């Protein structure tokens, strides 16, 4: 009985770790896209176009990351 509870706790911890990895990956991809676009907009005086383009790139990278993560499972 005790072994069963330990296995359930381990599975829950593993699922929580996977979920947080996906969330952090999504946030990181989009944040890098926004940050890079904002920086280039300020540097090249193209506000807001490069930020929009790189935000879209970040979203696409996040979606790709989700699919790659799903393949590992």
Secondary structure, DSSP 8 states (H G I E B T S, - for coil): -HHHHHHHHHHHHHHHHHHHHHHHHHHHHHHHHHHHHHHHHHHHT-TTHHHHHHHHHHHHHHHHHHHHHHHH-
